[in-house]
Amino acid sequence: MAETTKDKVRSFIIENFLFGDTSYDLAENASLIENDIIDSTAVLELVAFIEDSFDITMSDSDIVPANLDSVARISAFIGSRTGTVAA
């Protein structure tokens, strides 16, 4: 089974921001900002990951919590830009 966009995003967040702590229950709709998982530096890393992994160019207007504040929102944003439905 192919890895979904959500799987890739979740793996990246766990690996880079939770330091590989797979025991952390990262709910799909949990706010990454409110739960102190990402800060402004992490947002830049997340943008670089999205651009590199999904061949998307993000403008400043794309870099907002509405697009980047949860696994579900990130996946939906990527899907809207790549024409794929977030699974």
C-alpha positions, 0 to 999 in steps of 0.5 A: 500500500502506498504511503499517503500524504498524511502518512508522509506529513505525520512521519516528517513531524514525528521525526523532526519536531517530536524527535522520533517519539512515536508514542506521542499521540499526534491527532490528525486535527491537533493544533501543531502550534497550540500544542507547542509542536512547531514554532516559527523556525519549524514552520520554515522546515515544514515549508521546505519539506512540503516544497521538496516532497510534493513539488509545490512552491508556497507563497507567503500567503500560503504560509498561514495556520489555516494551511499548516496547523495540523496534519489534516490541514497540511494534507488538505493544502497539499492535496489542493495544490497537487490535485490529489485527495488527502487519504 
